[in-house]
Amino acid sequence: MDDYDSEWIARRAYTLWEEEGRPEGRHDHHWQQAVEAYETLRASANATTSNAQRRIRKARESTPTTTPETPTAAQTPSSRGARKG
């Protein structure tokens, strides 16, 4: 269990124990529930990271190498004469 966050699992197991009314002799069950919750969260985080990396890679591949020119202030129409009152 060296790849697990033992502190997080212990806190989660304790919370589960408290939520069940602090029953005697169920520490193994609560620990196992906490480990399963940790594994679920970790898998979800890994999937999210993988999806994000895939989307970033795709965006980089589809981005043009040249950037379009933006008009300068001198090239844009002035708003001074546009106001009617």
Secondary structure, 3 states (H helix, E strand, C coil): CCCCCHHHHHHHHHHHHHHCCCCCCCHHHHHHHHHHHHHHHHHHHHHHHHHHHHHHHHHHHHCCCCCCCCCCCCCCCCCCCCCCC
